[in-house]
Amino acid sequence: MKKVARDQILKIFCNNQNIQIDFVMENLRILISEAYAPLLLFAEDLDSPNFISRNNPFDGFFINMLHRSTNVFGGIAILIASGHLQEAETLSRSLTESSLKMMHLCKGNVPSNIAQYLASYFSESSWEISKWQKAVSSYNNHPHNKLIQDKNSIEDESKKICRIFIEKAGYQWPEKTQSITIEKLFKDLGKELEYRTVYRAMCGQPHQNPEDIVNGFLTALSNNDELEHKHMEEKHCFSLFICLWGVRYYLESIATLAKLFSFQSVYVQTTRASEIVIELQTNVSNGLKECQLPTGWVKNTVDSV
């Protein structure tokens, strides 16, 4: 991508995400512009006659999901720019899960998949509400009783509307639902190995996995400043490495939607962007081996308060 185009895309992104361009370092600028370019093309194609002629009532679900995923990508970029790499890593899991969900919904019969997706939500929500009710059942006139009643009423009305939508579109509302775990999403998409490795690593930061704490503890016991510095650099490299996995899944979800909507230019741009992100990730991986965070990503990393 030419520098003029990259700078323009970066400017649009920073305006949309409320971030100052001066905070964005060179490699992050490349990542943002490459990952955001397909999204901008995607938005343009939504106004094309070919897309409008689809007149598919289910397309809106994907557009909404992509919008939400794009905001999560924006959050990751902002956190990286501010030096909060572990916090950005935490968001990469959310980006991955939402991206894979979109890809999974596009696999096979899309309307039936969305019907199952909606019905499963209401089924699981009903189960959670019943557990909530059970938790307060031993109390007299607990204030949550009214909240539960209101929640049940809203969920019932929402379910009726969604069911009418599915049936008016010519499809059946599932009477039996299937819970799709994140493990099944990975497996169905041919990514079981990544579930066992990449996704497992993604779950560390959100769950306060002891691994970082143990590594820091063992490093501190060494009383070796150089070793402690290498540990910090390795930690930051790894967080950035995981973030780039999340961006790769995000781009893959855009490519999947581009195929579904026949947005050829978006698909081509996404393929190019994915190649650039892999190059950036390879550079970070090399830094990980040397315990040295590559330059061009952050001005200063945040290690503590």
N, C-alpha and C positions, 0 to 999 in steps of 0.2 A: 504494500500500500504506500502511495506517495505521501510525503510529509504534509503537504497541504491538506489532503483529505483526512489524514490522521489527526491533524490539529483541529480541523473543523468538527470531526466526530467527537473528539475529546471535549471540545467546548460545549457541544450539545449535551453530552453526558453530565459534565460538571454543573451546568445550569439546571438540568433536571434533578440532579441528586444533591444540590445545595453544597457543593464542595469547591474550594478555591483551586484553580489549576496549578498555582505555585506549589501546592503541597504534593503534587503528583510527580514522582520520579520517572525517569526514562522508560525502564522496563514495564512499570505499571501503566504508563501511557500507551505502550504498545499493546498490552493485554486489554486495556479498556477499549481502545479504538477497534481492535480486531474482533472482540467479542460483541461490541455494540453495533458494529456495521451491519451484520445480518438482521439484527432486530429492527434497525431503521428501514432497511429494504423490505422487511416483512410488513411493517406498518404501511409503507407505500403501496404494496401489493394488495392490501385489504381494500383499497379504493379502486382496484382494477376491475374492468367489466367481467373478466373471466371469473374472478372470485365472487363478485356480486351475483352472477348468474347461477352460481352453485345453489344459493338460497337454501342452505342446509341449516336446520335449526340447532344442530349439535355443535357447529363451529364455534359458537360463542363461549362454550365451556373451555375450549382449548385456548382461545384468545385471553380469557380471564386468567387462566392458570399460568400462561406465559408471562402476562403482565406482572403477576405476583412473583414469579421466579426471577424476573428481571430486576425487581426491586431488591430481592435478596442478593443478587449479584452486585447490585449497587452498594449494598451494605458491606459486602466483603471488600470491595474496592476501597471504600472509605476507611474501613478499619486497617487495611494494609497501609494506606497512605499515612495514617496517623500513628503507625508503628505497633498497633495492637494485633500482632500476628496470631497469637493463640485464640483470641476472640474471633478473628476472621475464620480461623479453622473451625470453630464451633458452628458458624453459619454455613460452612461448606456442606455440612451434613444435611441441613434443611434444603439447600439448593439441589443436592444430589437426590434426595427423596422426592421432591416435587418434579424434578426433571424426569426421573425414571417412571414416576406415576403417569406423566403425559405420554411417554413412549409406550408404556404398557397398555394404556387405553386405546392407542392407535393400532394395536396388534389384533388383527382378526376383525370381528364384527363391531365396529365402533359404536353404533347406537345401543346394542345390547350391552357392551362394556360400560357405557355411561349409565345405563339403567341399573346395572348391577352395582356400580360405584355409588350411586345415589341411595339405592335401597339398603346397601350395606352400611352406609353412614347412619341412616335412621335406625336400623336394627341395633347397631353398636351403641348409638346414643341412648336408645331406650333401655338397654342393659345397664349403662352407666348411671342413668337417672334412677333406676330401681335400686342400685347399690347406694346411691346418695340417700334415697328414701329410707333404706334399711338402717343407714348410719344414724339417722335422727329419730327413728321409730320409738326409741325408749324414752324420749323426752316428751313432756306435755307442752303442747302449743309452741313447738319450736319455730322460730321465725323463718327457718328454711322451708317449712312446709308450704308456705305461700309461694316461695321462689320455685319450688319443685312443681307446684301446680301450674304456675305460669309457664315454666319451661316445657312441661308436657303439652300444654295447650298450643304453644307456638310450634313445637315440633310436629304435632299432629296436623296442624293447618299447612305447614310447609311440606309435609309428606304428601298430603292430598294434592297440593298444587303441582308438585314434581311428578306425581303419578299421572295426573291429568295430562301434563306436558308430554310424557313418554307415550301415553296411549293415543293422544291426538296426533302424534308424529307417526303412528302406525306400528308401534312396538308394544311388547308386553312388559308389565311391571313384574319383577321377580318376586314370587311368593316365598322362595327360599333364597337366602343370601349366602355368599361365600366371603369369608374374611381373607383378604390378600395381604400376607405379611411382606415385609420388606425383603426377607430372604427369598420368597417366591418371585417377587418382582425381578430380582437379580437373576434368578435361575431361568425364568421364562424368557428373559432378554439375552440369555447366553453369557451371563456375567457372574457365574457362581464363584469363580476364583477371585474376582474383584470383591465379592461380598465377604469372602474369608480374609481378605488382606486389606484392601483400601477402605471398605466400609467399617471394618472392625477398628481400624485406626481412627476413622472419623468419629467414632463413638467415645473416644477417650476424653476429649476436652469437655463435651457437654455433661458427662457423667462424673467429672472429677476423678478420672482414672488415676490410681496411685503411681502409674509408671513415671510421670514427670517428677513427682514428689520423691519417689525412691531414687531416681537418677540424681536428683539434686542433693539428696541426703548422702549418697555414696560419694558424690563428687566433693561435697563439703568436708567429708571425713578425710579426704586425701590431703587437705591443707595445701593444695597446689593451685595457685592462681591461674596458671596457663590451662590446666585441665578444666577449671571452672569456666574459663572463657570459652573453651572449645565446646563445653556442654551447652552453654547459652547459644552459641552460634548454631550448633546442631539442632537445638530445639526450634529455633526460628526458621531454619532451613526446612525442617520437616513440616512445620505448620504451613509454610508457603507451598511446599510440594503438595500437601493434601488439598489446599485451596485450589490449586490448578487442576486437580482431579475433578473437583466440583464444577469448575468452569468448563471442563471437557464434557461432562455429562449435560450441562446446560446447553452447550452448542449442539450436542447430539440430539437433544430434544427439539431444538429449532429446526435441525435438518429433517427430523421425522415429520414435523408439522409441514415443512416446506414440500415434502413428498406428498403428504396428504392433500395439501391445497394446490399442488402443481405450481409452486413458486420456484421456478428453475434458477433464477438469479440468486435467490436466497440460499438455495441448496449449494450452489457453486461457491458463494461467498462464505458460507459456513464451513465448507470443506477446507478452503484456504485458511480460514481463521483457526480451525482445529490443528492444522499443521504448524502454524506459528506458535500456538499454545504448547504443543508438544515440544517444540524447540526450546521455548522458555523453561518448560518443566525439566528438560534434559539438562539445561544449564544449572538449574537449582539442584538437581540430583547430583551433579558433579560437585557442587559446593557442599552438599550433604556429606559426601564421602570424605571431603577434606575438612569438615567441620568449619566451614567458612561461608557465611551468607553472602551471595553475590551482590555486587554493587548495583545501583540503579533501581532498587525497589523501595527502600525507605530511607528517610534522612536519619531518623533515630528510632530504635526499637524500644518498646515499653516493656520493662521486665518486672517492675514492682511499683507500688504507690510511692 
